[in-house]
């Protein structure tokens, strides 16, 4: 007759622990690869994240940064896709691509739009429209918005215009 064994089996822990998804500050152009990002500007000790609505001037809203990271929940509403294409980058949200429009305005279009991203001031990045020569710059004060400003405004000593910071999903 066949014997049946009864009882319980226990297993020891030690499996992989999944770290929570966070967006981590990057500081080197070489680290800007295709992925999910939060674009921000640091003013004093406060970070302002750029919304992913892509219309005219884009509001900057303060976001919590802890140990150079933004939690996935705090990043909601600010996540964009940056796609590396040779020496160019596309910045998109859904089917919309961020573009330079005119004067100080940004906007969106449904076909790809190229930016160059190089080192900016004080460990930041400078995103410049390949067709217009204007940058994706944050302007503080009564504006508190990201727009297509002249990059010459965002000098190392500027107290009003700031180059961008990039936080990448790990």
C-alpha positions in Angstrom: 0.0 0.0 0.0 1.2 3.5 -0.8 2.2 5.6 2.2 1.0 9.2 2.4 3.2 11.7 4.3 1.5 14.6 6.0 3.0 17.7 7.5 4.1 21.2 6.7 7.0 22.5 4.8 8.7 25.7 5.8 11.2 27.7 3.8 13.9 30.0 5.1 13.9 33.6 3.9 16.8 35.1 2.0 15.2 35.7 -1.3 15.7 38.9 -3.2 14.3 42.0 -1.7 13.0 44.4 -4.3 14.0 48.0 -3.6 11.2 50.6 -4.1 11.3 52.4 -7.4 13.0 55.8 -7.1 14.3 58.5 -9.4 17.9 59.1 -8.7 19.8 62.4 -9.5 22.3 61.9 -12.2 25.2 64.3 -12.8 27.0 63.0 -15.9 25.9 63.5 -19.5 27.1 59.9 -20.3 24.4 58.6 -17.8 21.5 60.2 -19.8 20.2 57.1 -21.6 16.8 56.2 -22.8 14.5 56.0 -19.8 12.0 57.6 -17.4 13.0 60.9 -15.8 11.8 63.7 -13.6 13.1 67.1 -14.8 13.7 69.5 -12.0 15.5 72.7 -11.0 17.2 73.3 -7.6 16.6 76.7 -6.2 18.4 77.1 -2.9 17.6 73.9 -1.1 14.2 73.3 -2.9 13.7 71.2 -6.0 11.0 72.2 -8.4 9.8 69.4 -10.7 8.5 70.1 -14.3 5.0 68.8 -15.0 4.5 66.6 -18.0 1.7 68.5 -19.6 3.9 70.3 -22.1 2.0 73.5 -22.7 3.4 77.1 -23.1 5.3 77.6 -19.8 5.3 74.5 -17.6 4.7 74.9 -13.9 7.4 74.0 -11.5 6.1 72.4 -8.3 8.2 71.7 -5.2 9.0 68.0 -4.9 10.5 66.1 -2.0 14.1 64.9 -2.7 15.7 62.7 -0.1 19.3 61.5 -0.5 19.3 62.6 -4.1 16.2 60.6 -4.9 12.5 61.2 -5.6 10.0 58.4 -4.6 7.8 56.9 -7.3 4.7 58.4 -5.6 6.2 61.9 -5.4 7.2 61.7 -9.1 3.6 61.1 -10.3 2.6 63.8 -12.8 6.2 64.8 -13.5 7.6 61.7 -15.3 8.7 62.1 -18.9 10.5 59.8 -21.3 13.9 60.9 -22.6 15.0 58.9 -25.6 18.6 59.1 -26.7 19.0 59.2 -30.5 22.7 59.6 -31.4 23.8 62.9 -30.0 20.2 64.1 -29.7 17.4 63.5 -27.2 13.7 63.4 -27.5 11.6 64.5 -24.4 8.1 63.0 -24.5 5.0 62.4 -22.5 2.6 59.9 -24.0 2.5 60.8 -27.7 3.5 64.4 -27.1 7.1 65.6 -27.6 8.4 68.7 -25.8 9.4 71.4 -28.2 10.6 75.0 -28.2 7.8 77.3 -29.5 8.7 81.0 -29.4 10.1 83.6 -27.2 10.0 82.0 -23.8 7.4 79.3 -24.5 7.5 75.6 -24.7 4.9 73.4 -26.3 4.2 70.0 -27.7 4.0 68.2 -31.0 3.2 64.7 -32.1 6.4 64.1 -34.1 9.9 63.8 -32.6 11.7 67.0 -31.6 15.4 67.1 -30.9 17.3 68.6 -28.0 20.9 68.5 -27.2 21.8 67.9 -23.5 25.2 69.0 -22.3 26.7 70.0 -18.9 25.2 73.1 -17.4 26.2 75.1 -14.3 27.0 73.6 -11.0 26.5 70.0 -11.9 23.2 70.6 -13.8 22.3 69.9 -17.5 21.6 72.3 -20.3 18.9 71.2 -22.7 18.9 73.2 -25.9 16.5 73.1 -28.9 18.5 71.9 -31.9 16.4 74.2 -34.2 16.0 77.3 -32.1 19.0 77.6 -29.8 16.9 78.2 -26.8 17.1 76.2 -23.7 14.8 74.4 -21.4 15.4 76.7 -18.4 13.6 77.2 -15.1 12.7 80.7 -14.1 11.9 81.4 -10.5 10.3 84.4 -8.8 6.8 85.2 -9.8 7.1 82.7 -12.7 8.2 79.4 -11.1 7.9 77.9 -14.5 10.0 76.0 -17.0 10.2 77.7 -20.4 12.3 78.1 -23.6 14.6 80.8 -22.3 18.0 82.1 -23.6 20.6 79.8 -22.0 22.8 82.8 -21.5 20.5 83.8 -18.7 21.3 80.7 -16.7 24.8 81.6 -15.7 26.6 80.2 -12.7 25.7 83.3 -10.7 22.1 83.6 -11.8 19.5 84.0 -9.0 16.5 83.8 -11.4 17.3 81.3 -14.2 18.4 77.8 -13.6 19.6 74.9 -15.8 17.8 71.6 -15.3 18.5 68.6 -13.0 17.6 65.1 -14.1 16.4 62.3 -11.9 16.3 58.9 -13.6 14.2 55.9 -12.7 16.5 53.2 -11.3 
